Amino acid sequence: MLRWSEPRVLADYLALPKGPGIYVIGHASDPARKVQAGQEIDAYLYNWPENFTSLYVGISESRREGVRGRLRSHFRARGNADLAARQKRGEMLWYIAALGTFASHEALFLALAKGFFPSNLRDEGKRFAIRLNREIDAQIAAEEAARKR
């Protein structure tokens, strides 16, 4: 089951271990209150943080840098343009992450991207389909090579 990490400010990206996973960047719904870990387990959002409004969802399949590397890019304003603009205006951004391989969850988050993650500007569904197609092509090629042996 998917379990979100403790919410942290984006500047604390080094606190997250390296590895693949899903991450969400957002901000405090009420800037006067701190974002904190959710205590309830929701059937769809799992342990979603309290006082957290999502802006962007991303995934990294890299086993080297993984999610931490993606968060570093966003922190350095080299990721998403909307998140970079928010940081430039001084907005405090937070992140949560679920490390591991969550391919079955990725499609759910991509389906929600338009309404639930307004900073996702690229067509993430198209990127997901292209990546899935590459994986299928590689699997077919491996099976054909094995048959020829």
Phi, psi and omega in degrees: 000144178292135177221122181284147174290170172299140176292139179223155174293150185302328179297340180267031182299334180292344179289342182273132176296157176288149175146167181288160177162189179247143177222154177230132175248136180204196179220172180289132176297320176241104184301342179281346180245151179282147171284132179221161182303140177283142181264338181267148175259113180267144182298332183251320184258358177061228182267060182298138182295155176273145179063036183235122174251122182285146176238325189211139174239140178217166178221147172227130178262359182293133177272348180277280181275317176060217183300320180301320177295321178294317178297321177300316178300316179294318179299322180275011178061033178247013179253252183278133184296321181294318178296321178298317180295321179297317178296320180298326178281357178090012179289134178279120179254145181239160175223156167227156181212154172233110182276148181126189178256118185233048182304323181292334180273336185302315181300322178299311182293324179292325177295327179278347191308316186298314184268327188266339183230076188296341180276352175286101186268329180281162176280089183293330177297320178294317178298319179298316181296319179296315180297317179296320178298318177299318180296319179294316178300318180295320180294318179297316180297320179294320180291322177294320178295322179292323178293327182285343181285000000 
